[in-house]
Amino acid sequence: MEQEKLPNSTIVLILGIVSIISCCCYGLGLIFGIPGIILANKDTALYKQNPEIYTGYSNIRTGRILSIIGVVLSALYLIAVISLYIALGEEGLLEMQQEMMKQYNV
């Protein structure tokens, strides 16, 4: 019997990597990480039913871990931005941004 690749193994890995890369983009990592976790869970269930006929489970595990890390980092970053906005307000954030630009001569 020939083994076949799990249907979403590559996609889950890509979504996990992109969720970590985009975690500091105001929650954009959530958009990639959550579907990565969902697809990983579906393929994990499929693999556990018949592990002898599927390959690519290591990609699923790795992608799921990366997606979870991306979701956590994105959520923490989003919480930090929202709390800064609440604490400083829009004017305070703009002022802080201008001071940083002056400091780095941008």
HELIX and SHEET records of a PDB file:
HELIX    1   1 SER A    9  ILE A   21  1                                  13    
HELIX    2   2 LEU A   28  GLN A   49  1                                  22    
HELIX    3   3 PRO A   51  ILE A   53  5                                   3    
HELIX    4   4 TYR A   57  GLN A  103  1                                  47    
SHEET    1   A 2 GLU A   4  LYS A   5  0                                        
SHEET    2   A 2 TYR A  54  THR A  55  1                                        
END                                                                             
